[in-house]
């Protein structure tokens, strides 16, 4: 019974608006698709492992063997970023900066 209640609460949380974030999305940084998601909750296993929900893996293209960076901010929490996406971002920054004269 508790699992059913928790699941129902998570589903209803997914459908709620995020207050001022919606205004920012619509007026300042409009996007064609939904960009914010609540995928549910995960339980940390004995060895500190978690399972990333299937929907999240599909949306972000995470596949077996991918390397993820674990980033953290004491005030905002933990974030997972695909290493190849961050490497591509860094490469673009370096390319746009150009090379210094030798």
DRENRO-899060 format. One record per atom (N, C-alpha, C): residue in three letters; z, x, y; residue number from 1; chain. Coordinates in steps of 0.001 Angstrom, whole numbers, plus 524288, in hexadecimal, padded with zeros to 5 digits. Each point is the difference from the previous one (the first is absolute). Example, Ala and Ser with C-alpha at 12.3 -4.5 7.8 and 13.67 -1.06 7.14 Angstrom:
REM residues 2
<kekol residu="ALA" up="81E78" east="83386" north="7E9C6" num="1" chaine="A"/>
<kekol residu="ALA" up="80000" east="7FC86" north="804A6" num="1" chaine="A"/>
<kekol residu="ALA" up="80000" east="80384" north="804B0" num="1" chaine="A"/>
<kekol residu="SER" up="7FD30" east="7FEA2" north="8041A" num="2" chaine="A"/>
<kekol residu="SER" up="8003C" east="80334" north="804A6" num="2" chaine="A"/>
<kekol residu="SER" up="802DA" east="7FCFE" north="80442" num="2" chaine="A"/>
This chain:
REM residues 102
<kekol residu="UNK" up="80000" east="80333" north="7FB4A" num="1" chaine="A"/>
<kekol residu="UNK" up="80000" east="7FCCD" north="804B6" num="1" chaine="A"/>
<kekol residu="UNK" up="80000" east="80359" north="804EE" num="1" chaine="A"/>
<kekol residu="UNK" up="8030C" east="8043A" north="7FFF7" num="2" chaine="A"/>
<kekol residu="UNK" up="8003C" east="8035D" north="80499" num="2" chaine="A"/>
<kekol residu="UNK" up="7FAAA" east="80267" north="8011C" num="2" chaine="A"/>
<kekol residu="UNK" up="7FD3F" east="801C6" north="7FBED" num="3" chaine="A"/>
<kekol residu="UNK" up="7FAD6" east="8024B" north="800CB" num="3" chaine="A"/>
<kekol residu="UNK" up="7FC3D" east="7FC21" north="8027A" num="3" chaine="A"/>
<kekol residu="UNK" up="8003F" east="7FB0D" north="7FE6D" num="4" chaine="A"/>
<kekol residu="UNK" up="7FC9E" east="7FBFD" north="80243" num="4" chaine="A"/>
<kekol residu="UNK" up="8012A" east="7FF45" north="805C2" num="4" chaine="A"/>
<kekol residu="UNK" up="804F8" east="7FFEB" north="8015C" num="5" chaine="A"/>
<kekol residu="UNK" up="80187" east="7FF5C" north="80581" num="5" chaine="A"/>
<kekol residu="UNK" up="7FE34" east="804B3" north="80326" num="5" chaine="A"/>
<kekol residu="UNK" up="800F2" east="804C4" north="7FE03" num="6" chaine="A"/>
<kekol residu="UNK" up="7FE61" east="804B1" north="802CF" num="6" chaine="A"/>
<kekol residu="UNK" up="7FA15" east="80013" north="800B7" num="6" chaine="A"/>
<kekol residu="UNK" up="7FD11" east="7FE8F" north="7FC04" num="7" chaine="A"/>
<kekol residu="UNK" up="7FA44" east="7FFFB" north="80054" num="7" chaine="A"/>
<kekol residu="UNK" up="7FE34" east="7FC07" north="8040E" num="7" chaine="A"/>
<kekol residu="UNK" up="80262" east="7FB66" north="7FFFB" num="8" chaine="A"/>
<kekol residu="UNK" up="7FEA2" east="7FBF7" north="803D7" num="8" chaine="A"/>
<kekol residu="UNK" up="80112" east="801F1" north="80581" num="8" chaine="A"/>
<kekol residu="UNK" up="80475" east="8029B" north="800CC" num="9" chaine="A"/>
<kekol residu="UNK" up="80144" east="80216" north="8052C" num="9" chaine="A"/>
<kekol residu="UNK" up="7FC18" east="80423" north="801AA" num="9" chaine="A"/>
<kekol residu="UNK" up="7FE52" east="80359" north="7FC62" num="10" chaine="A"/>
<kekol residu="UNK" up="7FC39" east="8040C" north="80152" num="10" chaine="A"/>
<kekol residu="UNK" up="7FAC3" east="7FD94" north="8016C" num="10" chaine="A"/>
<kekol residu="UNK" up="7FE63" east="7FBFD" north="7FD2E" num="11" chaine="A"/>
<kekol residu="UNK" up="7FB09" east="7FD6A" north="80137" num="11" chaine="A"/>
<kekol residu="UNK" up="80041" east="7FD7E" north="8055D" num="11" chaine="A"/>
<kekol residu="UNK" up="8045F" east="7FD61" north="8013B" num="12" chaine="A"/>
<kekol residu="UNK" up="80067" east="7FD87" north="8051F" num="12" chaine="A"/>
<kekol residu="UNK" up="8003A" east="80417" north="80450" num="12" chaine="A"/>
<kekol residu="UNK" up="8025D" east="8048F" north="7FEEA" num="13" chaine="A"/>
<kekol residu="UNK" up="80024" east="8042C" north="803E2" num="13" chaine="A"/>
<kekol residu="UNK" up="7FA8B" east="80208" north="8011F" num="13" chaine="A"/>
<kekol residu="UNK" up="7FC9D" east="80025" north="7FC12" num="14" chaine="A"/>
<kekol residu="UNK" up="7FAA9" east="801E7" north="800BB" num="14" chaine="A"/>
<kekol residu="UNK" up="7FD04" east="7FC9E" north="803E3" num="14" chaine="A"/>
<kekol residu="UNK" up="8014B" east="7FAFC" north="80026" num="15" chaine="A"/>
<kekol residu="UNK" up="7FD0B" east="7FC58" north="8033A" num="15" chaine="A"/>
<kekol residu="UNK" up="80209" east="7FF87" north="80592" num="15" chaine="A"/>
<kekol residu="UNK" up="80461" east="8028E" north="80148" num="16" chaine="A"/>
<kekol residu="UNK" up="8023C" east="7FF84" north="80538" num="16" chaine="A"/>
<kekol residu="UNK" up="7FD35" east="80393" north="803D8" num="16" chaine="A"/>
<kekol residu="UNK" up="7FFB1" east="7FE4F" north="804EB" num="17" chaine="A"/>
<kekol residu="UNK" up="7FDC2" east="8033F" north="8041D" num="17" chaine="A"/>
<kekol residu="UNK" up="803DF" east="80437" north="8017D" num="17" chaine="A"/>
<kekol residu="UNK" up="7FE1A" east="80443" north="80219" num="18" chaine="A"/>
<kekol residu="UNK" up="8034B" east="80472" north="8015B" num="18" chaine="A"/>
<kekol residu="UNK" up="80150" east="80016" north="805CA" num="18" chaine="A"/>
<kekol residu="UNK" up="8004C" east="7FB9D" north="8028E" num="19" chaine="A"/>
<kekol residu="UNK" up="80187" east="7FFC9" north="80579" num="19" chaine="A"/>
<kekol residu="UNK" up="7FC1C" east="802A1" north="8038C" num="19" chaine="A"/>
<kekol residu="UNK" up="801DD" east="803C4" north="8031E" num="20" chaine="A"/>
<kekol residu="UNK" up="7FCA5" east="80286" north="803DE" num="20" chaine="A"/>
<kekol residu="UNK" up="7FBBE" east="8034C" north="7FD89" num="20" chaine="A"/>
<kekol residu="UNK" up="800A2" east="801A7" north="7FB16" num="21" chaine="A"/>
<kekol residu="UNK" up="7FBEB" east="8031A" north="7FD7C" num="21" chaine="A"/>
<kekol residu="UNK" up="7FAE3" east="7FCF3" north="7FFC4" num="21" chaine="A"/>
<kekol residu="UNK" up="80047" east="7FAD9" north="7FF36" num="22" chaine="A"/>
<kekol residu="UNK" up="7FB49" east="7FCD1" north="7FFD8" num="22" chaine="A"/>
<kekol residu="UNK" up="7FD2F" east="8002F" north="80541" num="22" chaine="A"/>
<kekol residu="UNK" up="802F6" east="7FFCE" north="80432" num="23" chaine="A"/>
<kekol residu="UNK" up="7FDC0" east="8003B" north="8053C" num="23" chaine="A"/>
<kekol residu="UNK" up="7FD43" east="8053C" north="800DB" num="23" chaine="A"/>
<kekol residu="UNK" up="80279" east="8042E" north="7FE52" num="24" chaine="A"/>
<kekol residu="UNK" up="7FD9F" east="8052D" north="80080" num="24" chaine="A"/>
<kekol residu="UNK" up="7FAF0" east="80036" north="7FCDF" num="24" chaine="A"/>
<kekol residu="UNK" up="80024" east="7FE0B" north="7FB2C" num="25" chaine="A"/>
<kekol residu="UNK" up="7FB51" east="8000A" north="7FCBB" num="25" chaine="A"/>
<kekol residu="UNK" up="7FB8F" east="7FCF4" north="80284" num="25" chaine="A"/>
<kekol residu="UNK" up="80137" east="7FB96" north="80255" num="26" chaine="A"/>
<kekol residu="UNK" up="7FBE9" east="7FCA7" north="8022C" num="26" chaine="A"/>
<kekol residu="UNK" up="7FDE1" east="80206" north="80530" num="26" chaine="A"/>
<kekol residu="UNK" up="8036B" east="8020F" north="80367" num="27" chaine="A"/>
<kekol residu="UNK" up="7FE50" east="8014E" north="80546" num="27" chaine="A"/>
<kekol residu="UNK" up="7FEDC" east="805CD" north="800D7" num="27" chaine="A"/>
<kekol residu="UNK" up="8031D" east="80363" north="7FDBD" num="28" chaine="A"/>
<kekol residu="UNK" up="7FF7E" east="8058D" north="80124" num="28" chaine="A"/>
<kekol residu="UNK" up="7FCC3" east="802D2" north="7FBE3" num="28" chaine="A"/>
<kekol residu="UNK" up="8010B" east="7FEEE" north="7FB0A" num="29" chaine="A"/>
<kekol residu="UNK" up="7FD40" east="802BE" north="7FBCF" num="29" chaine="A"/>
<kekol residu="UNK" up="7FE10" east="7FC13" north="7FBF6" num="29" chaine="A"/>
<kekol residu="UNK" up="7FC20" east="7FCCD" north="8017B" num="30" chaine="A"/>
<kekol residu="UNK" up="7FE21" east="7FC0F" north="7FC4D" num="30" chaine="A"/>
<kekol residu="UNK" up="7FD89" east="80289" north="7FB37" num="30" chaine="A"/>
<kekol residu="UNK" up="800D6" east="7FD8E" north="7FB84" num="31" chaine="A"/>
<kekol residu="UNK" up="7FDD0" east="801FA" north="7FB1F" num="31" chaine="A"/>
<kekol residu="UNK" up="7FD29" east="7FB92" north="7FD48" num="31" chaine="A"/>
<kekol residu="UNK" up="7FBFE" east="80163" north="7FD10" num="32" chaine="A"/>
<kekol residu="UNK" up="7FCED" east="7FC0A" north="7FD51" num="32" chaine="A"/>
<kekol residu="UNK" up="802EB" east="7FDA0" north="7FB68" num="32" chaine="A"/>
<kekol residu="UNK" up="80346" east="80322" north="7FD68" num="33" chaine="A"/>
<kekol residu="UNK" up="802B3" east="7FE26" north="7FB64" num="33" chaine="A"/>
<kekol residu="UNK" up="805E2" east="80064" north="800BD" num="33" chaine="A"/>
<kekol residu="UNK" up="802DA" east="7FD58" north="7FC96" num="34" chaine="A"/>
<kekol residu="UNK" up="805B0" east="80057" north="80001" num="34" chaine="A"/>
<kekol residu="UNK" up="8018C" east="80599" north="7FEB8" num="34" chaine="A"/>
<kekol residu="UNK" up="8034C" east="8025E" north="80337" num="35" chaine="A"/>
<kekol residu="UNK" up="80169" east="80575" north="7FF33" num="35" chaine="A"/>
<kekol residu="UNK" up="805B2" east="800CF" north="7FE8D" num="35" chaine="A"/>
<kekol residu="UNK" up="80341" east="7FC15" north="8009E" num="36" chaine="A"/>
<kekol residu="UNK" up="80589" east="80083" north="7FEB6" num="36" chaine="A"/>
<kekol residu="UNK" up="80127" east="7FCD3" north="7FB1C" num="36" chaine="A"/>
<kekol residu="UNK" up="802EE" east="80251" north="7FC6F" num="37" chaine="A"/>
<kekol residu="UNK" up="8010C" east="7FD75" north="7FB05" num="37" chaine="A"/>
<kekol residu="UNK" up="805B0" east="800CA" north="7FE6E" num="37" chaine="A"/>
<kekol residu="UNK" up="8020E" east="7FC46" north="7FD2C" num="38" chaine="A"/>
<kekol residu="UNK" up="804FD" east="80095" north="7FD4E" num="38" chaine="A"/>
<kekol residu="UNK" up="7FEBF" east="7FF41" north="7FA41" num="38" chaine="A"/>
<kekol residu="UNK" up="80066" east="80423" north="7FCFD" num="39" chaine="A"/>
<kekol residu="UNK" up="7FE63" east="7FFD7" north="7FA8D" num="39" chaine="A"/>
<kekol residu="UNK" up="8045C" east="7FE58" north="7FC50" num="39" chaine="A"/>
<kekol residu="UNK" up="804A8" east="7FF64" north="801E8" num="40" chaine="A"/>
<kekol residu="UNK" up="80463" east="7FE99" north="7FCA4" num="40" chaine="A"/>
<kekol residu="UNK" up="803ED" east="8046E" north="7FFF2" num="40" chaine="A"/>
<kekol residu="UNK" up="802EF" east="80048" north="7FBCE" num="41" chaine="A"/>
<kekol residu="UNK" up="803E6" east="8041F" north="7FF8F" num="41" chaine="A"/>
<kekol residu="UNK" up="7FF21" east="802FF" north="7FAF1" num="41" chaine="A"/>
<kekol residu="UNK" up="801DF" east="804D2" north="7FFE3" num="42" chaine="A"/>
<kekol residu="UNK" up="7FFB0" east="80337" north="7FB4D" num="42" chaine="A"/>
<kekol residu="UNK" up="80575" east="80217" north="7FEE1" num="42" chaine="A"/>
<kekol residu="UNK" up="800EC" east="80133" north="7FB26" num="43" chaine="A"/>
<kekol residu="UNK" up="80514" east="8020A" north="7FE65" num="43" chaine="A"/>
<kekol residu="UNK" up="7FF61" east="805D5" north="7FECF" num="43" chaine="A"/>
<kekol residu="UNK" up="8038B" east="80329" north="8020C" num="44" chaine="A"/>
<kekol residu="UNK" up="7FFDE" east="80598" north="7FF05" num="44" chaine="A"/>
<kekol residu="UNK" up="80238" east="800F9" north="7FA90" num="44" chaine="A"/>
<kekol residu="UNK" up="7FCF2" east="802C2" north="7FCD0" num="45" chaine="A"/>
<kekol residu="UNK" up="8019A" east="80126" north="7FAAB" num="45" chaine="A"/>
<kekol residu="UNK" up="803E7" east="80475" north="7FFB4" num="45" chaine="A"/>
<kekol residu="UNK" up="80193" east="8012E" north="7FB49" num="46" chaine="A"/>
<kekol residu="UNK" up="803EE" east="80408" north="7FEF5" num="46" chaine="A"/>
<kekol residu="UNK" up="7FE79" east="80551" north="80248" num="46" chaine="A"/>
<kekol residu="UNK" up="7FB08" east="8013D" north="7FFD7" num="47" chaine="A"/>
<kekol residu="UNK" up="7FE23" east="8050F" north="801EF" num="47" chaine="A"/>
<kekol residu="UNK" up="7FDDB" east="7FFB2" north="80593" num="47" chaine="A"/>
<kekol residu="UNK" up="8013C" east="7FBD0" north="802CE" num="48" chaine="A"/>
<kekol residu="UNK" up="7FE37" east="7FF72" north="8055D" num="48" chaine="A"/>
<kekol residu="UNK" up="7FA7B" east="7FDFE" north="80083" num="48" chaine="A"/>
<kekol residu="UNK" up="7FDC0" east="7FE06" north="7FBCC" num="49" chaine="A"/>
<kekol residu="UNK" up="7FAA0" east="7FE2C" north="80013" num="49" chaine="A"/>
<kekol residu="UNK" up="7FFB6" east="7FA45" north="8018F" num="49" chaine="A"/>
<kekol residu="UNK" up="7FBA3" east="7FE9C" north="80285" num="50" chaine="A"/>
<kekol residu="UNK" up="7FED9" east="7FA89" north="8013B" num="50" chaine="A"/>
<kekol residu="UNK" up="7FA7E" east="7FEC6" north="7FE1E" num="50" chaine="A"/>
<kekol residu="UNK" up="7FEE3" east="7FB07" north="7FF5D" num="51" chaine="A"/>
<kekol residu="UNK" up="7FAB5" east="7FE46" north="7FEB8" num="51" chaine="A"/>
<kekol residu="UNK" up="7FDC6" east="7FD6C" north="804E2" num="51" chaine="A"/>
<kekol residu="UNK" up="7FBA3" east="801FC" north="801DB" num="52" chaine="A"/>
<kekol residu="UNK" up="7FD71" east="7FDB0" north="80490" num="52" chaine="A"/>
<kekol residu="UNK" up="7FD4C" east="7FB08" north="7FE28" num="52" chaine="A"/>
<kekol residu="UNK" up="8011B" east="7FB90" north="80288" num="53" chaine="A"/>
<kekol residu="UNK" up="7FDA0" east="7FB16" north="7FE4C" num="53" chaine="A"/>
<kekol residu="UNK" up="7FA07" east="8004E" north="7FFBD" num="53" chaine="A"/>
<kekol residu="UNK" up="7FDC8" east="7FD3F" north="7FC37" num="54" chaine="A"/>
<kekol residu="UNK" up="7FA5E" east="8001C" north="7FF0B" num="54" chaine="A"/>
<kekol residu="UNK" up="7FCDB" east="7FEA6" north="804E0" num="54" chaine="A"/>
<kekol residu="UNK" up="801A0" east="7FBEC" north="802CB" num="55" chaine="A"/>
<kekol residu="UNK" up="7FD2C" east="7FE61" north="804B6" num="55" chaine="A"/>
<kekol residu="UNK" up="7FFD4" east="8046F" north="803FF" num="55" chaine="A"/>
<kekol residu="UNK" up="80449" east="802D0" north="8009E" num="56" chaine="A"/>
<kekol residu="UNK" up="8002E" east="80460" north="803AE" num="56" chaine="A"/>
<kekol residu="UNK" up="7FC5A" east="8045B" north="7FE35" num="56" chaine="A"/>
<kekol residu="UNK" up="80012" east="80131" north="7FAE7" num="57" chaine="A"/>
<kekol residu="UNK" up="7FC84" east="80416" north="7FDF0" num="57" chaine="A"/>
<kekol residu="UNK" up="7FA52" east="7FE90" north="800E6" num="57" chaine="A"/>
<kekol residu="UNK" up="7FEA8" east="7FB0D" north="7FF39" num="58" chaine="A"/>
<kekol residu="UNK" up="7FA95" east="7FE4C" north="800BB" num="58" chaine="A"/>
<kekol residu="UNK" up="7FE60" east="80055" north="805B7" num="58" chaine="A"/>
<kekol residu="UNK" up="80340" east="7FE14" north="80382" num="59" chaine="A"/>
<kekol residu="UNK" up="7FEAF" east="7FFF7" north="8058F" num="59" chaine="A"/>
<kekol residu="UNK" up="7FF4F" east="80589" north="8021A" num="59" chaine="A"/>
<kekol residu="UNK" up="80361" east="80398" north="7FE4C" num="60" chaine="A"/>
<kekol residu="UNK" up="7FFE0" east="8054E" north="8021B" num="60" chaine="A"/>
<kekol residu="UNK" up="7FD19" east="803DA" north="7FC84" num="60" chaine="A"/>
<kekol residu="UNK" up="7FD89" east="7FE06" north="7FBD9" num="61" chaine="A"/>
<kekol residu="UNK" up="7FCD3" east="80354" north="7FCAA" num="61" chaine="A"/>
<kekol residu="UNK" up="80310" east="80443" north="7FD34" num="61" chaine="A"/>
<kekol residu="UNK" up="804BD" east="7FED2" north="7FE71" num="62" chaine="A"/>
<kekol residu="UNK" up="80349" east="803CE" north="7FD46" num="62" chaine="A"/>
<kekol residu="UNK" up="7FEED" east="7FF95" north="7FA29" num="62" chaine="A"/>
<kekol residu="UNK" up="7FEA5" east="8047B" north="7FDB3" num="63" chaine="A"/>
<kekol residu="UNK" up="7FEB7" east="80020" north="7FA6E" num="63" chaine="A"/>
<kekol residu="UNK" up="80366" east="8040C" north="7FD3C" num="63" chaine="A"/>
<kekol residu="UNK" up="80035" east="7FF90" north="7FAE5" num="64" chaine="A"/>
<kekol residu="UNK" up="802FC" east="803B8" north="7FCDF" num="64" chaine="A"/>
<kekol residu="UNK" up="7FE2F" east="8058A" north="80141" num="64" chaine="A"/>
<kekol residu="UNK" up="803AF" east="8037B" north="800DC" num="65" chaine="A"/>
<kekol residu="UNK" up="7FEC0" east="80572" north="80130" num="65" chaine="A"/>
<kekol residu="UNK" up="7FFA1" east="8013C" north="805C7" num="65" chaine="A"/>
<kekol residu="UNK" up="7FFB5" east="7FC04" north="8035D" num="66" chaine="A"/>
<kekol residu="UNK" up="7FFD8" east="800F3" north="805A0" num="66" chaine="A"/>
<kekol residu="UNK" up="80516" east="8029C" north="801BF" num="66" chaine="A"/>
<kekol residu="UNK" up="7FF92" east="80346" north="803F7" num="67" chaine="A"/>
<kekol residu="UNK" up="8049C" east="80284" north="80238" num="67" chaine="A"/>
<kekol residu="UNK" up="8017F" east="7FD10" north="804F5" num="67" chaine="A"/>
<kekol residu="UNK" up="804F3" east="7FE72" north="8003D" num="68" chaine="A"/>
<kekol residu="UNK" up="80210" east="7FD3A" north="80486" num="68" chaine="A"/>
<kekol residu="UNK" up="80404" east="80365" north="802BE" num="68" chaine="A"/>
<kekol residu="UNK" up="7FFD9" east="80005" north="80520" num="69" chaine="A"/>
<kekol residu="UNK" up="80400" east="802A3" north="80314" num="69" chaine="A"/>
<kekol residu="UNK" up="80443" east="7FC0D" north="80133" num="69" chaine="A"/>
<kekol residu="UNK" up="804DA" east="8019F" north="7FFA3" num="70" chaine="A"/>
<kekol residu="UNK" up="80467" east="7FC9B" north="80140" num="70" chaine="A"/>
<kekol residu="UNK" up="8020A" east="801C4" north="8054E" num="70" chaine="A"/>
<kekol residu="UNK" up="7FF47" east="7FCB2" north="803E2" num="71" chaine="A"/>
<kekol residu="UNK" up="801B6" east="80123" north="80550" num="71" chaine="A"/>
<kekol residu="UNK" up="804DC" east="7FCCA" north="80126" num="71" chaine="A"/>
<kekol residu="UNK" up="80353" east="801E8" north="8036F" num="72" chaine="A"/>
<kekol residu="UNK" up="804B6" east="7FD11" north="80133" num="72" chaine="A"/>
<kekol residu="UNK" up="8019C" east="80074" north="805A5" num="72" chaine="A"/>
<kekol residu="UNK" up="8025B" east="7FBE4" north="801E6" num="73" chaine="A"/>
<kekol residu="UNK" up="80234" east="7FFBE" north="8053B" num="73" chaine="A"/>
<kekol residu="UNK" up="80544" east="7FD4C" north="7FF62" num="73" chaine="A"/>
<kekol residu="UNK" up="8041A" east="80275" north="801CA" num="74" chaine="A"/>
<kekol residu="UNK" up="80541" east="7FDE7" north="7FF40" num="74" chaine="A"/>
<kekol residu="UNK" up="80082" east="7FA7A" north="8022E" num="74" chaine="A"/>
<kekol residu="UNK" up="7FD5D" east="7FED5" north="8043B" num="75" chaine="A"/>
<kekol residu="UNK" up="80070" east="7FAD9" north="8026D" num="75" chaine="A"/>
<kekol residu="UNK" up="7FC26" east="7FC09" north="7FDC5" num="75" chaine="A"/>
<kekol residu="UNK" up="7FB6C" east="801C0" north="7FE42" num="76" chaine="A"/>
<kekol residu="UNK" up="7FBF2" east="7FC4F" north="7FE53" num="76" chaine="A"/>
<kekol residu="UNK" up="7FF49" east="7FFA9" north="7FA1F" num="76" chaine="A"/>
<kekol residu="UNK" up="801B4" east="803EF" north="7FD08" num="77" chaine="A"/>
<kekol residu="UNK" up="7FFA5" east="7FFB1" north="7FA5F" num="77" chaine="A"/>
<kekol residu="UNK" up="7FC1F" east="803CD" north="7FDA4" num="77" chaine="A"/>
<kekol residu="UNK" up="7FE3C" east="7FEBA" north="7FB4D" num="78" chaine="A"/>
<kekol residu="UNK" up="7FC92" east="8035B" north="7FCE9" num="78" chaine="A"/>
<kekol residu="UNK" up="7FA7D" east="7FDC4" north="80007" num="78" chaine="A"/>
<kekol residu="UNK" up="7FC2C" east="80381" north="80005" num="79" chaine="A"/>
<kekol residu="UNK" up="7FA83" east="7FE65" north="7FFB0" num="79" chaine="A"/>
<kekol residu="UNK" up="7FD3C" east="80366" north="7FBFD" num="79" chaine="A"/>
<kekol residu="UNK" up="7FC49" east="7FDB7" north="7FD40" num="80" chaine="A"/>
<kekol residu="UNK" up="7FCB9" east="802DB" north="7FC53" num="80" chaine="A"/>
<kekol residu="UNK" up="7FA82" east="80057" north="80247" num="80" chaine="A"/>
<kekol residu="UNK" up="7FDB7" east="804A8" north="7FFDD" num="81" chaine="A"/>
<kekol residu="UNK" up="7FAC4" east="800CD" north="80218" num="81" chaine="A"/>
<kekol residu="UNK" up="7FCE9" east="80319" north="7FBFE" num="81" chaine="A"/>
<kekol residu="UNK" up="7FB32" east="7FE3F" north="7FEF2" num="82" chaine="A"/>
<kekol residu="UNK" up="7FCB1" east="802FF" north="7FC73" num="82" chaine="A"/>
<kekol residu="UNK" up="7FEEC" east="8054F" north="80277" num="82" chaine="A"/>
<kekol residu="UNK" up="800C3" east="8041D" north="7FCFD" num="83" chaine="A"/>
<kekol residu="UNK" up="7FF56" east="80556" north="80202" num="83" chaine="A"/>
<kekol residu="UNK" up="7FA76" east="800F5" north="801DA" num="83" chaine="A"/>
<kekol residu="UNK" up="7FC21" east="7FDF6" north="7FD32" num="84" chaine="A"/>
<kekol residu="UNK" up="7FA99" east="800F4" north="80195" num="84" chaine="A"/>
<kekol residu="UNK" up="7FEB9" east="7FD68" north="80537" num="84" chaine="A"/>
<kekol residu="UNK" up="80260" east="7FB8D" north="80129" num="85" chaine="A"/>
<kekol residu="UNK" up="7FF19" east="7FD67" north="80501" num="85" chaine="A"/>
<kekol residu="UNK" up="80236" east="80341" north="80476" num="85" chaine="A"/>
<kekol residu="UNK" up="8048E" east="80240" north="7FF2E" num="86" chaine="A"/>
<kekol residu="UNK" up="80263" east="8033C" north="8040C" num="86" chaine="A"/>
<kekol residu="UNK" up="7FCF6" east="80515" north="800B4" num="86" chaine="A"/>
<kekol residu="UNK" up="7FE12" east="80237" north="7FBBD" num="87" chaine="A"/>
<kekol residu="UNK" up="7FCD9" east="804BE" north="8005B" num="87" chaine="A"/>
<kekol residu="UNK" up="7FAFA" east="7FF00" north="80317" num="87" chaine="A"/>
<kekol residu="UNK" up="7FD86" east="7FB86" north="7FF0D" num="88" chaine="A"/>
<kekol residu="UNK" up="7FB35" east="7FE9B" north="802D4" num="88" chaine="A"/>
<kekol residu="UNK" up="80125" east="7FF55" north="805D3" num="88" chaine="A"/>
<kekol residu="UNK" up="8046B" east="7FD8C" north="80143" num="89" chaine="A"/>
<kekol residu="UNK" up="801A0" east="7FF40" north="8056B" num="89" chaine="A"/>
<kekol residu="UNK" up="800CF" east="80552" north="802A2" num="89" chaine="A"/>
<kekol residu="UNK" up="802B0" east="8038E" north="7FD5B" num="90" chaine="A"/>
<kekol residu="UNK" up="800F5" east="80539" north="80225" num="90" chaine="A"/>
<kekol residu="UNK" up="7FADD" east="802EA" north="800BC" num="90" chaine="A"/>
<kekol residu="UNK" up="7FC71" east="7FF6F" north="7FC4C" num="91" chaine="A"/>
<kekol residu="UNK" up="7FAE5" east="80297" north="8005E" num="91" chaine="A"/>
<kekol residu="UNK" up="7FD08" east="7FE11" north="804D3" num="91" chaine="A"/>
<kekol residu="UNK" up="8001F" east="7FAEE" north="80103" num="92" chaine="A"/>
<kekol residu="UNK" up="7FD4B" east="7FDD7" north="80493" num="92" chaine="A"/>
<kekol residu="UNK" up="8025B" east="80213" north="8050E" num="92" chaine="A"/>
<kekol residu="UNK" up="80524" east="8007D" north="80020" num="93" chaine="A"/>
<kekol residu="UNK" up="80290" east="80222" north="804AE" num="93" chaine="A"/>
<kekol residu="UNK" up="7FE3F" east="80597" north="800E6" num="93" chaine="A"/>
<kekol residu="UNK" up="80013" east="80316" north="7FBDB" num="94" chaine="A"/>
<kekol residu="UNK" up="7FE6A" east="8057C" north="8008E" num="94" chaine="A"/>
<kekol residu="UNK" up="7FA46" east="8007C" north="8018A" num="94" chaine="A"/>
<kekol residu="UNK" up="7FCA9" east="7FCC1" north="7FDBF" num="95" chaine="A"/>
<kekol residu="UNK" up="7FA74" east="80025" north="8014B" num="95" chaine="A"/>
<kekol residu="UNK" up="7FF0D" east="7FE7D" north="805B2" num="95" chaine="A"/>
<kekol residu="UNK" up="802D9" east="7FC23" north="801EE" num="96" chaine="A"/>
<kekol residu="UNK" up="7FF35" east="7FE46" north="80569" num="96" chaine="A"/>
<kekol residu="UNK" up="8022F" east="803DD" north="803E8" num="96" chaine="A"/>
<kekol residu="UNK" up="803CB" east="8031F" north="7FE4E" num="97" chaine="A"/>
<kekol residu="UNK" up="80242" east="803E5" north="8038A" num="97" chaine="A"/>
<kekol residu="UNK" up="7FC62" east="804A9" north="800B5" num="97" chaine="A"/>
<kekol residu="UNK" up="7FC7D" east="800AA" north="7FC54" num="98" chaine="A"/>
<kekol residu="UNK" up="7FC64" east="80477" north="8005D" num="98" chaine="A"/>
<kekol residu="UNK" up="802C1" east="80505" north="7FE98" num="98" chaine="A"/>
<kekol residu="UNK" up="7FD0A" east="8042F" north="7FFCE" num="99" chaine="A"/>
<kekol residu="UNK" up="80238" east="80519" north="7FEAE" num="99" chaine="A"/>
<kekol residu="UNK" up="8008C" east="80339" north="804F1" num="99" chaine="A"/>
<kekol residu="UNK" up="8044E" east="802BB" north="80070" num="100" chaine="A"/>
<kekol residu="UNK" up="800A2" east="8035F" north="804AA" num="100" chaine="A"/>
<kekol residu="UNK" up="7FC0F" east="8047C" north="7FFDD" num="100" chaine="A"/>
<kekol residu="UNK" up="7FE9A" east="801D0" north="80496" num="101" chaine="A"/>
<kekol residu="UNK" up="7FC4A" east="8046B" north="80060" num="101" chaine="A"/>
<kekol residu="UNK" up="8026B" east="804BD" north="7FD55" num="101" chaine="A"/>
<kekol residu="UNK" up="7FCB9" east="802D3" north="7FD2D" num="102" chaine="A"/>
<kekol residu="UNK" up="801FF" east="8049F" north="7FD3F" num="102" chaine="A"/>
<kekol residu="UNK" up="7FFC7" east="804C5" north="8035C" num="102" chaine="A"/>
